């Protein structure tokens, strides 16, 4: 069994970049939901209807965030 090696500088930078990208996607997701609900309220659209329309996009964002977290974990674990 091989022992894990320490993160190289390149790996550390890649891991930090992934952390930053994940944070940005999470902020974008939150803004998207908040803005959509604010517009729906002004347009007198039910919250459930607005969220139903938004759900496919949120699922895509969530899937991408999970993919990036998995990649980040693999990067850290394999080193």
C-alpha atoms as a printed R data frame, in Angstrom:
   type eleno elety resid chain resno       x      y       z
1  ATOM     1    CA   UNK     A     1   0.000  0.000   0.000
2  ATOM     2    CA   UNK     A     2   1.436  3.376  -0.939
3  ATOM     3    CA   UNK     A     3   1.484  6.191   1.525
4  ATOM     4    CA   UNK     A     4  -0.275  9.397   0.584
5  ATOM     5    CA   UNK     A     5   2.070 12.157  -0.449
6  ATOM     6    CA   UNK     A     6   1.792 15.781   0.539
7  ATOM     7    CA   UNK     A     7   0.017 18.251  -1.699
8  ATOM     8    CA   UNK     A     8   2.299 19.899  -4.206
9  ATOM     9    CA   UNK     A     9   2.064 23.647  -4.756
10 ATOM    10    CA   UNK     A    10   0.163 23.015  -8.004
11 ATOM    11    CA   UNK     A    11  -2.265 20.665  -6.249
12 ATOM    12    CA   UNK     A    12  -2.795 23.203  -3.470
13 ATOM    13    CA   UNK     A    13  -3.531 25.935  -6.009
14 ATOM    14    CA   UNK     A    14  -5.943 23.656  -7.879
15 ATOM    15    CA   UNK     A    15  -7.684 22.739  -4.626
16 ATOM    16    CA   UNK     A    16  -7.989 26.428  -3.681
17 ATOM    17    CA   UNK     A    17  -9.334 27.290  -7.133
18 ATOM    18    CA   UNK     A    18 -11.942 24.564  -6.781
19 ATOM    19    CA   UNK     A    19 -12.900 25.945  -3.361
20 ATOM    20    CA   UNK     A    20 -13.315 29.406  -4.884
21 ATOM    21    CA   UNK     A    21 -15.360 28.118  -7.820
22 ATOM    22    CA   UNK     A    22 -17.631 26.127  -5.518
23 ATOM    23    CA   UNK     A    23 -18.195 29.197  -3.329
24 ATOM    24    CA   UNK     A    24 -19.016 31.313  -6.384
25 ATOM    25    CA   UNK     A    25 -21.494 28.739  -7.671
26 ATOM    26    CA   UNK     A    26 -23.160 28.548  -4.249
27 ATOM    27    CA   UNK     A    27 -23.445 32.351  -4.160
28 ATOM    28    CA   UNK     A    28 -24.829 32.394  -7.709
29 ATOM    29    CA   UNK     A    29 -27.406 29.736  -6.782
30 ATOM    30    CA   UNK     A    30 -28.526 31.739  -3.761
31 ATOM    31    CA   UNK     A    31 -28.766 34.966  -5.777
32 ATOM    32    CA   UNK     A    32 -30.719 33.196  -8.506
33 ATOM    33    CA   UNK     A    33 -33.275 31.879  -6.021
34 ATOM    34    CA   UNK     A    34 -33.575 35.193  -4.158
35 ATOM    35    CA   UNK     A    35 -33.891 37.281  -7.318
36 ATOM    36    CA   UNK     A    36 -36.397 34.890  -8.866
37 ATOM    37    CA   UNK     A    37 -38.556 34.897  -5.750
38 ATOM    38    CA   UNK     A    38 -38.416 38.692  -5.510
39 ATOM    39    CA   UNK     A    39 -39.499 39.057  -9.141
40 ATOM    40    CA   UNK     A    40 -42.208 36.418  -8.696
41 ATOM    41    CA   UNK     A    41 -43.566 38.283  -5.699
42 ATOM    42    CA   UNK     A    42 -43.740 41.545  -7.645
43 ATOM    43    CA   UNK     A    43 -45.380 39.739 -10.556
44 ATOM    44    CA   UNK     A    44 -47.801 38.059  -8.140
45 ATOM    45    CA   UNK     A    45 -46.662 34.574  -9.138
46 ATOM    46    CA   UNK     A    46 -46.847 31.848  -6.534
47 ATOM    47    CA   UNK     A    47 -43.546 30.956  -4.902
48 ATOM    48    CA   UNK     A    48 -44.119 27.281  -5.719
49 ATOM    49    CA   UNK     A    49 -44.635 28.072  -9.412
50 ATOM    50    CA   UNK     A    50 -41.496 30.183  -9.571
51 ATOM    51    CA   UNK     A    51 -39.424 27.500  -7.853
52 ATOM    52    CA   UNK     A    52 -40.862 24.806 -10.117
53 ATOM    53    CA   UNK     A    53 -39.683 26.777 -13.153
54 ATOM    54    CA   UNK     A    54 -36.285 27.278 -11.557
55 ATOM    55    CA   UNK     A    55 -35.825 23.679 -10.379
56 ATOM    56    CA   UNK     A    56 -34.089 22.295 -13.517
57 ATOM    57    CA   UNK     A    57 -31.493 25.065 -13.346
58 ATOM    58    CA   UNK     A    58 -30.965 24.547  -9.622
59 ATOM    59    CA   UNK     A    59 -30.508 20.822 -10.216
60 ATOM    60    CA   UNK     A    60 -27.819 21.558 -12.823
61 ATOM    61    CA   UNK     A    61 -26.018 23.914 -10.448
62 ATOM    62    CA   UNK     A    62 -26.259 21.420  -7.583
63 ATOM    63    CA   UNK     A    63 -24.916 18.630  -9.790
64 ATOM    64    CA   UNK     A    64 -21.969 20.781 -10.898
65 ATOM    65    CA   UNK     A    65 -21.205 21.757  -7.290
66 ATOM    66    CA   UNK     A    66 -21.249 18.091  -6.275
67 ATOM    67    CA   UNK     A    67 -19.003 17.185  -9.216
68 ATOM    68    CA   UNK     A    68 -16.502 19.862  -8.223
69 ATOM    69    CA   UNK     A    69 -16.551 18.746  -4.568
70 ATOM    70    CA   UNK     A    70 -15.902 15.161  -5.658
71 ATOM    71    CA   UNK     A    71 -13.012 16.289  -7.850
72 ATOM    72    CA   UNK     A    72 -11.633 18.410  -5.013
73 ATOM    73    CA   UNK     A    73 -11.866 15.512  -2.548
74 ATOM    74    CA   UNK     A    74 -10.140 13.193  -5.007
75 ATOM    75    CA   UNK     A    75  -7.375 15.730  -5.547
76 ATOM    76    CA   UNK     A    76  -6.766 16.036  -1.815
77 ATOM    77    CA   UNK     A    77  -7.202 12.317  -1.034
78 ATOM    78    CA   UNK     A    78  -4.957 11.064  -3.831
79 ATOM    79    CA   UNK     A    79  -2.078 13.199  -2.721
